[in-house]
Amino acid sequence: MTERIPSSGTSTATAAAGEDDRPPQPRLAYDRHTWKEIAHLLANLPVALLGFIYVVTVLFTSFWLTITVIGFPLLAAGLMGARLLGRMERARARALLGVRVDEPSRLPLRGAGGLLQRLWMSLKDPVGWRTVLYEFIRLPWGVLTFTITLTSLFVLWPVLPFIARGLANADRAMVRALLSPSDELERRIAELESDRGVVVDTAAADLRRIERDLHDGAQARLVNLAMGLGLAKEKVLEDPDAAAAMVEEAHGEVKLALQELRDLARGIHPAVLTDRGLDAALSAVSSRCTVPVKVTVDLPARPAAAIEGIAYFTVSELLQNVSKHSAARSASVDVWRTNDRLLIQVWDDGRGGASLDGGTGMKGLAERLDAVDGLFVLESPEGGPTTVTAELPWRNRTDASGADDR
């Protein structure tokens, strides 16, 4: 079977509309479509006038007040109001022109961090600014369409359906061009909202695991060690041999506690990865695998520390799966760079049959990679072999001088 988790979701555009979204063909008959178009064109002037007054007032006032602390928040609020104007215009176009345009996603302000970050996100909102542009150009267009349509009602009655259809088609084009959601931007906003949740959940799970390991492991051993040393201190004068035996036992507890702390620290971020990079770190991981593993790392430089960490833990978990579930006789790990992407491939000659829902942590790995704009592809037919390909953004490591190592 082959299972693929893409780095980004696939958005459905509304450009390919159904039959009901297409304007009817021009005809002389004054049917309901024609009357709706005429009503829309006559309403253009008052609606455009209100929108123009709003954006001019908001922008003029905000720009003058930017010398104070309230100018930028006022502009951000004005852009949020422009979003509401855009929603009203989309509803009007949907009702009178038959144009079906999806509503843009809301700005993800709730999880955007501090006040300044939320303010900046509002100020650079492309949906609000495109609505402002729409309202600016609508006033002269509204005057033109209102004048032509009103005049044609009394002078050019026989050809008014053709005139209304041509003007309405121009309106449809404006709505689709300026009031439709930007597919790429909207897709990325939705992805970031989803990815942020995945990252938060993963971080919370890691913190719970570390807390549990500390409480049940090293902490319990250190408590026993303190109690043992206390008893040894009491017996050191009256029974030196028993005290020596207790100290010896405490020494063994110290070694075990230190080993558990090392293992815990390695699970957070191994020192060998920080000091020597992926080549040495993955070689160390492969040496603990129960299956012989060939490691090949061909990297001209080191990626960002966060990407290195994700790559390391991805390979580590995949090799654990190889040890526990694959019944393989050999495995390999290949890491290389292609353009601005870090590629990882883990292969084994085991029995195959792995899946994202098989309880081996594959789904969690796929979600972790997806959260950083990565890619996870699993190929594991019954009988093997199993090949997992992971792709991560490179994101160059920056040294203290600010120059990257590309």
NUNU-665987 format. One record per residue (C-alpha): residue in three letters; x, y, z. Coordinates in nm, 2 decimals. Layout:
<sites>
("ala"; (X; Y; Z))
...
</sites>
This chain:
<sites>
("met"; (0.00; 0.00; 0.00))
("thr"; (0.10; 0.36; -0.05))
("glu"; (-0.01; 0.63; 0.18))
("arg"; (0.08; 0.99; 0.12))
("ile"; (0.03; 1.29; 0.36))
("pro"; (0.08; 1.61; 0.16))
("ser"; (0.24; 1.92; 0.32))
("ser"; (-0.05; 2.13; 0.24))
("gly"; (-0.42; 2.09; 0.20))
("thr"; (-0.60; 2.11; -0.13))
("ser"; (-0.85; 2.40; -0.15))
("thr"; (-1.15; 2.39; -0.38))
("ala"; (-1.17; 2.70; -0.60))
("thr"; (-1.50; 2.84; -0.70))
("ala"; (-1.40; 2.95; -1.05))
("ala"; (-1.54; 2.63; -1.19))
("ala"; (-1.90; 2.72; -1.11))
("gly"; (-2.20; 2.52; -1.20))
("glu"; (-2.47; 2.61; -1.45))
("asp"; (-2.66; 2.82; -1.20))
("asp"; (-2.35; 3.04; -1.15))
("arg"; (-2.33; 3.13; -1.52))
("pro"; (-2.53; 3.44; -1.63))
("pro"; (-2.80; 3.35; -1.88))
("gln"; (-2.74; 3.42; -2.25))
("pro"; (-2.84; 3.77; -2.36))
("arg"; (-3.19; 3.79; -2.50))
("leu"; (-3.45; 4.06; -2.57))
("ala"; (-3.71; 3.92; -2.33))
("tyr"; (-3.73; 4.09; -1.99))
("asp"; (-3.70; 3.78; -1.78))
("arg"; (-3.62; 3.77; -1.41))
("his"; (-3.25; 3.76; -1.47))
("thr"; (-3.26; 4.08; -1.67))
("trp"; (-3.47; 4.25; -1.40))
("lys"; (-3.23; 4.14; -1.13))
("glu"; (-2.94; 4.28; -1.33))
("ile"; (-3.12; 4.61; -1.38))
("ala"; (-3.20; 4.63; -1.01))
("his"; (-2.83; 4.56; -0.93))
("leu"; (-2.71; 4.83; -1.17))
("leu"; (-2.95; 5.09; -1.03))
("ala"; (-2.84; 5.01; -0.67))
("asn"; (-2.48; 5.05; -0.76))
("leu"; (-2.47; 5.42; -0.71))
("pro"; (-2.61; 5.45; -0.35))
("val"; (-2.42; 5.14; -0.24))
("ala"; (-2.10; 5.25; -0.40))
("leu"; (-2.14; 5.60; -0.25))
("leu"; (-2.18; 5.46; 0.10))
("gly"; (-1.88; 5.23; 0.06))
("phe"; (-1.66; 5.51; -0.08))
("ile"; (-1.75; 5.75; 0.20))
("tyr"; (-1.67; 5.48; 0.46))
("val"; (-1.32; 5.39; 0.32))
("val"; (-1.22; 5.75; 0.25))
("thr"; (-1.33; 5.85; 0.60))
("val"; (-1.15; 5.56; 0.77))
("leu"; (-0.83; 5.59; 0.57))
("phe"; (-0.81; 5.96; 0.59))
("thr"; (-0.87; 5.97; 0.96))
("ser"; (-0.64; 5.67; 1.03))
("phe"; (-0.35; 5.81; 0.83))
("trp"; (-0.37; 6.15; 1.00))
("leu"; (-0.38; 5.98; 1.34))
("thr"; (-0.08; 5.75; 1.28))
("ile"; (0.13; 6.02; 1.45))
("thr"; (-0.06; 5.91; 1.77))
("val"; (-0.10; 5.57; 1.93))
("ile"; (-0.46; 5.53; 1.81))
("gly"; (-0.40; 5.57; 1.43))
("phe"; (-0.29; 5.21; 1.36))
("pro"; (-0.56; 5.04; 1.57))
("leu"; (-0.82; 5.26; 1.41))
("leu"; (-0.69; 5.16; 1.06))
("ala"; (-0.70; 4.79; 1.17))
("ala"; (-1.06; 4.83; 1.28))
("gly"; (-1.14; 5.01; 0.95))
("leu"; (-1.01; 4.71; 0.76))
("met"; (-1.22; 4.48; 0.97))
("gly"; (-1.52; 4.70; 0.88))
("ala"; (-1.42; 4.67; 0.51))
("arg"; (-1.44; 4.30; 0.54))
("leu"; (-1.80; 4.34; 0.64))
("leu"; (-1.86; 4.56; 0.34))
("gly"; (-1.71; 4.29; 0.12))
("arg"; (-1.95; 4.04; 0.27))
("met"; (-2.25; 4.26; 0.19))
("glu"; (-2.13; 4.31; -0.16))
("arg"; (-2.08; 3.93; -0.21))
("ala"; (-2.44; 3.87; -0.08))
("arg"; (-2.58; 4.13; -0.32))
("ala"; (-2.39; 3.98; -0.61))
("arg"; (-2.51; 3.64; -0.51))
("ala"; (-2.87; 3.75; -0.49))
("leu"; (-2.89; 3.97; -0.80))
("leu"; (-2.61; 3.85; -1.03))
("gly"; (-2.60; 3.48; -0.94))
("val"; (-2.22; 3.50; -0.86))
("arg"; (-2.13; 3.25; -0.59))
("val"; (-1.81; 3.35; -0.42))
("asp"; (-1.68; 3.18; -0.11))
("glu"; (-1.64; 3.38; 0.21))
("pro"; (-1.28; 3.44; 0.31))
("ser"; (-1.15; 3.28; 0.62))
("arg"; (-1.14; 3.48; 0.94))
("leu"; (-0.81; 3.62; 1.05))
("pro"; (-0.66; 3.38; 1.31))
("leu"; (-0.62; 3.65; 1.57))
("arg"; (-0.71; 3.45; 1.88))
("gly"; (-0.39; 3.24; 1.87))
("ala"; (-0.17; 3.50; 1.70))
("gly"; (0.03; 3.59; 2.01))
("gly"; (0.06; 3.94; 2.16))
("leu"; (-0.13; 4.26; 2.08))
("leu"; (0.12; 4.40; 1.84))
("gln"; (0.13; 4.07; 1.64))
("arg"; (-0.25; 4.07; 1.61))
("leu"; (-0.25; 4.44; 1.51))
("trp"; (0.01; 4.37; 1.24))
("met"; (-0.19; 4.08; 1.11))
("ser"; (-0.50; 4.30; 1.08))
("leu"; (-0.31; 4.58; 0.91))
("lys"; (-0.17; 4.35; 0.64))
("asp"; (-0.50; 4.17; 0.58))
("pro"; (-0.52; 4.13; 0.20))
("val"; (-0.90; 4.07; 0.21))
("gly"; (-0.96; 4.40; 0.38))
("trp"; (-0.73; 4.59; 0.14))
("arg"; (-0.88; 4.44; -0.17))
("thr"; (-1.22; 4.54; -0.04))
("val"; (-1.09; 4.89; 0.01))
("leu"; (-0.97; 4.90; -0.35))
("tyr"; (-1.31; 4.76; -0.47))
("glu"; (-1.50; 5.04; -0.29))
("phe"; (-1.26; 5.30; -0.43))
("ile"; (-1.32; 5.21; -0.79))
("arg"; (-1.69; 5.14; -0.74))
("leu"; (-1.80; 5.51; -0.71))
("pro"; (-1.72; 5.62; -1.07))
("trp"; (-1.85; 5.28; -1.19))
("gly"; (-2.16; 5.32; -0.99))
("val"; (-2.23; 5.67; -1.14))
("leu"; (-2.17; 5.53; -1.49))
("thr"; (-2.39; 5.22; -1.46))
("phe"; (-2.67; 5.41; -1.28))
("thr"; (-2.68; 5.68; -1.55))
("ile"; (-2.67; 5.44; -1.84))
("thr"; (-2.93; 5.20; -1.70))
("leu"; (-3.17; 5.48; -1.59))
("thr"; (-3.14; 5.65; -1.93))
("ser"; (-3.19; 5.32; -2.12))
("leu"; (-3.51; 5.25; -1.93))
("phe"; (-3.67; 5.55; -2.11))
("val"; (-3.46; 5.59; -2.43))
("leu"; (-3.31; 5.25; -2.52))
("trp"; (-3.58; 5.01; -2.40))
("pro"; (-3.55; 4.75; -2.68))
("val"; (-3.18; 4.69; -2.63))
("leu"; (-3.17; 4.74; -2.25))
("pro"; (-3.13; 4.37; -2.18))
("phe"; (-2.81; 4.36; -2.39))
("ile"; (-2.68; 4.68; -2.21))
("ala"; (-2.77; 4.54; -1.87))
("arg"; (-2.60; 4.21; -1.95))
("gly"; (-2.28; 4.37; -2.06))
("leu"; (-2.26; 4.60; -1.75))
("ala"; (-2.36; 4.32; -1.52))
("asn"; (-2.09; 4.09; -1.66))
("ala"; (-1.83; 4.37; -1.58))
("asp"; (-1.97; 4.37; -1.22))
("arg"; (-1.94; 4.00; -1.20))
("ala"; (-1.57; 4.02; -1.31))
("met"; (-1.50; 4.29; -1.04))
("val"; (-1.66; 4.07; -0.77))
("arg"; (-1.46; 3.77; -0.87))
("ala"; (-1.14; 3.96; -0.90))
("leu"; (-1.14; 4.16; -0.58))
("leu"; (-1.39; 4.00; -0.35))
("ser"; (-1.30; 3.63; -0.40))
("pro"; (-1.07; 3.48; -0.14))
("ser"; (-0.71; 3.44; -0.24))
("asp"; (-0.69; 3.06; -0.28))
("glu"; (-0.32; 3.03; -0.19))
("leu"; (-0.34; 3.27; 0.10))
("glu"; (-0.66; 3.13; 0.24))
("arg"; (-0.53; 2.78; 0.21))
("arg"; (-0.21; 2.88; 0.40))
("ile"; (-0.41; 3.05; 0.68))
("ala"; (-0.63; 2.74; 0.72))
("glu"; (-0.31; 2.52; 0.73))
("leu"; (-0.14; 2.74; 0.98))
("glu"; (-0.45; 2.73; 1.21))
("ser"; (-0.45; 2.35; 1.19))
("asp"; (-0.07; 2.31; 1.22))
("arg"; (-0.06; 2.54; 1.52))
("gly"; (-0.30; 2.30; 1.69))
("val"; (-0.08; 2.00; 1.60))
("val"; (0.23; 2.17; 1.73))
("val"; (0.06; 2.27; 2.06))
("asp"; (-0.07; 1.92; 2.11))
("thr"; (0.27; 1.76; 2.03))
("ala"; (0.45; 2.00; 2.27))
("ala"; (0.19; 1.93; 2.55))
("ala"; (0.23; 1.55; 2.50))
("asp"; (0.61; 1.58; 2.51))
("leu"; (0.60; 1.78; 2.83))
("arg"; (0.37; 1.52; 2.99))
("arg"; (0.61; 1.25; 2.89))
("ile"; (0.91; 1.43; 3.03))
("glu"; (0.72; 1.50; 3.36))
("arg"; (0.61; 1.13; 3.38))
("asp"; (0.97; 1.01; 3.31))
("leu"; (1.11; 1.24; 3.57))
("his"; (0.85; 1.15; 3.84))
("asp"; (0.86; 0.78; 3.79))
("gly"; (1.23; 0.74; 3.71))
("ala"; (1.51; 0.97; 3.82))
("gln"; (1.31; 1.15; 4.09))
("ala"; (1.20; 0.82; 4.25))
("arg"; (1.56; 0.69; 4.24))
("leu"; (1.69; 1.01; 4.39))
("val"; (1.44; 1.00; 4.68))
("asn"; (1.55; 0.64; 4.75))
("leu"; (1.91; 0.75; 4.73))
("ala"; (1.85; 1.03; 4.99))
("met"; (1.68; 0.79; 5.23))
("gly"; (1.95; 0.53; 5.19))
("leu"; (2.23; 0.78; 5.26))
("gly"; (2.04; 0.90; 5.56))
("leu"; (2.02; 0.55; 5.71))
("ala"; (2.39; 0.50; 5.63))
("lys"; (2.48; 0.82; 5.81))
("glu"; (2.30; 0.69; 6.12))
("lys"; (2.48; 0.36; 6.11))
("val"; (2.83; 0.48; 6.02))
("leu"; (2.95; 0.47; 6.38))
("glu"; (2.76; 0.18; 6.53))
("asp"; (2.77; -0.05; 6.23))
("pro"; (3.04; 0.05; 5.98))
("asp"; (2.99; -0.26; 5.76))
("ala"; (2.62; -0.21; 5.72))
("ala"; (2.68; 0.16; 5.65))
("ala"; (2.94; 0.07; 5.38))
("ala"; (2.69; -0.17; 5.22))
("met"; (2.42; 0.10; 5.22))
("val"; (2.67; 0.35; 5.06))
("glu"; (2.75; 0.09; 4.79))
("glu"; (2.38; 0.04; 4.72))
("ala"; (2.34; 0.42; 4.70))
("his"; (2.63; 0.43; 4.45))
("gly"; (2.44; 0.19; 4.23))
("glu"; (2.13; 0.40; 4.25))
("val"; (2.33; 0.71; 4.15))
("lys"; (2.45; 0.53; 3.84))
("leu"; (2.10; 0.43; 3.74))
("ala"; (1.96; 0.78; 3.80))
("leu"; (2.24; 0.93; 3.59))
("gln"; (2.17; 0.69; 3.31))
("glu"; (1.80; 0.77; 3.32))
("leu"; (1.87; 1.14; 3.31))
("arg"; (2.10; 1.09; 3.01))
("asp"; (1.83; 0.89; 2.83))
("leu"; (1.58; 1.16; 2.91))
("ala"; (1.81; 1.44; 2.79))
("arg"; (1.88; 1.24; 2.47))
("gly"; (1.51; 1.21; 2.41))
("ile"; (1.47; 1.59; 2.44))
("his"; (1.77; 1.68; 2.22))
("pro"; (2.08; 1.47; 2.20))
("ala"; (2.41; 1.64; 2.26))
("val"; (2.57; 1.46; 1.96))
("leu"; (2.31; 1.62; 1.73))
("thr"; (2.39; 1.97; 1.86))
("asp"; (2.77; 1.92; 1.85))
("arg"; (2.82; 1.71; 1.54))
("gly"; (2.51; 1.72; 1.33))
("leu"; (2.28; 1.46; 1.17))
("asp"; (2.55; 1.23; 1.04))
("ala"; (2.69; 1.15; 1.38))
("ala"; (2.35; 1.16; 1.55))
("leu"; (2.19; 0.92; 1.31))
("ser"; (2.49; 0.68; 1.33))
("ala"; (2.44; 0.67; 1.70))
("val"; (2.07; 0.60; 1.67))
("ser"; (2.13; 0.32; 1.41))
("ser"; (2.38; 0.15; 1.64))
("arg"; (2.10; 0.10; 1.90))
("cys"; (1.88; -0.06; 1.64))
("thr"; (1.84; -0.44; 1.66))
("val"; (1.88; -0.46; 1.28))
("pro"; (2.20; -0.38; 1.09))
("val"; (2.15; -0.03; 0.95))
("lys"; (2.35; 0.14; 0.68))
("val"; (2.35; 0.52; 0.72))
("thr"; (2.43; 0.76; 0.44))
("val"; (2.42; 1.14; 0.50))
("asp"; (2.51; 1.36; 0.21))
("leu"; (2.46; 1.72; 0.32))
("pro"; (2.67; 2.02; 0.21))
("ala"; (2.58; 2.21; 0.53))
("arg"; (2.36; 2.19; 0.83))
("pro"; (1.99; 2.28; 0.82))
("ala"; (1.81; 2.48; 1.08))
("ala"; (1.84; 2.34; 1.43))
("ala"; (1.46; 2.28; 1.45))
("ile"; (1.46; 2.09; 1.12))
("glu"; (1.76; 1.88; 1.24))
("gly"; (1.57; 1.79; 1.55))
("ile"; (1.26; 1.68; 1.36))
("ala"; (1.47; 1.48; 1.11))
("tyr"; (1.65; 1.31; 1.40))
("phe"; (1.34; 1.21; 1.59))
("thr"; (1.17; 1.10; 1.27))
("val"; (1.45; 0.86; 1.18))
("ser"; (1.48; 0.75; 1.55))
("glu"; (1.11; 0.66; 1.57))
("leu"; (1.12; 0.49; 1.23))
("leu"; (1.42; 0.27; 1.34))
("gln"; (1.23; 0.18; 1.66))
("asn"; (0.95; 0.06; 1.44))
("val"; (1.20; -0.14; 1.24))
("ser"; (1.33; -0.30; 1.56))
("lys"; (0.99; -0.38; 1.71))
("his"; (0.76; -0.46; 1.42))
("ser"; (0.93; -0.53; 1.09))
("ala"; (1.12; -0.86; 1.14))
("ala"; (1.37; -0.72; 0.90))
("arg"; (1.72; -0.84; 0.84))
("ser"; (1.87; -0.51; 0.72))
("ala"; (1.77; -0.15; 0.69))
("ser"; (1.91; 0.17; 0.55))
("val"; (1.89; 0.55; 0.62))
("asp"; (1.96; 0.80; 0.34))
("val"; (1.96; 1.18; 0.40))
("trp"; (2.03; 1.43; 0.13))
("arg"; (1.94; 1.78; 0.02))
("thr"; (1.76; 1.88; -0.30))
("asn"; (1.73; 2.25; -0.36))
("asp"; (1.57; 2.40; -0.04))
("arg"; (1.44; 2.06; 0.09))
("leu"; (1.59; 1.80; 0.32))
("leu"; (1.51; 1.45; 0.21))
("ile"; (1.50; 1.14; 0.43))
("gln"; (1.44; 0.78; 0.32))
("val"; (1.43; 0.49; 0.56))
("trp"; (1.41; 0.14; 0.41))
("asp"; (1.39; -0.21; 0.55))
("asp"; (1.34; -0.56; 0.41))
("gly"; (1.09; -0.66; 0.67))
("arg"; (0.74; -0.81; 0.63))
("gly"; (0.57; -0.48; 0.53))
("gly"; (0.21; -0.40; 0.59))
("ala"; (0.27; -0.08; 0.78))
("ser"; (0.00; 0.19; 0.76))
("leu"; (-0.08; 0.53; 0.91))
("asp"; (-0.35; 0.37; 1.13))
("gly"; (-0.15; 0.07; 1.24))
("gly"; (-0.06; 0.19; 1.58))
("thr"; (0.31; 0.23; 1.51))
("gly"; (0.32; 0.61; 1.54))
("met"; (0.32; 0.67; 1.16))
("lys"; (0.03; 0.91; 1.18))
("gly"; (0.19; 1.12; 1.45))
("leu"; (0.51; 1.14; 1.24))
("ala"; (0.30; 1.25; 0.94))
("glu"; (0.13; 1.52; 1.14))
("arg"; (0.45; 1.65; 1.29))
("leu"; (0.61; 1.68; 0.94))
("asp"; (0.29; 1.84; 0.80))
("ala"; (0.31; 2.10; 1.08))
("val"; (0.64; 2.24; 0.94))
("asp"; (0.53; 2.22; 0.57))
("gly"; (0.68; 1.88; 0.53))
("leu"; (0.58; 1.57; 0.34))
("phe"; (0.55; 1.20; 0.45))
("val"; (0.51; 0.91; 0.21))
("leu"; (0.47; 0.55; 0.32))
("glu"; (0.51; 0.25; 0.09))
("ser"; (0.47; -0.08; 0.27))
("pro"; (0.31; -0.36; 0.07))
("glu"; (0.24; -0.69; 0.24))
("gly"; (0.55; -0.90; 0.23))
("gly"; (0.77; -0.58; 0.22))
("pro"; (0.99; -0.40; 0.17))
("thr"; (0.89; -0.08; 0.36))
("thr"; (1.01; 0.25; 0.24))
("val"; (0.93; 0.58; 0.42))
("thr"; (1.02; 0.90; 0.25))
("ala"; (1.01; 1.23; 0.45))
("glu"; (1.07; 1.58; 0.31))
("leu"; (1.13; 1.89; 0.52))
("pro"; (1.21; 2.25; 0.44))
("trp"; (1.58; 2.33; 0.46))
("arg"; (1.56; 2.67; 0.64))
("asn"; (1.93; 2.76; 0.65))
("arg"; (2.11; 2.76; 0.99))
("thr"; (2.22; 3.12; 1.07))
("asp"; (2.54; 3.17; 1.26))
("ala"; (2.60; 3.45; 1.51))
("ser"; (2.72; 3.69; 1.25))
("gly"; (2.38; 3.66; 1.07))
("ala"; (2.52; 3.49; 0.76))
("asp"; (2.36; 3.16; 0.66))
("asp"; (2.56; 2.85; 0.56))
("arg"; (2.41; 2.79; 0.23))
</sites>
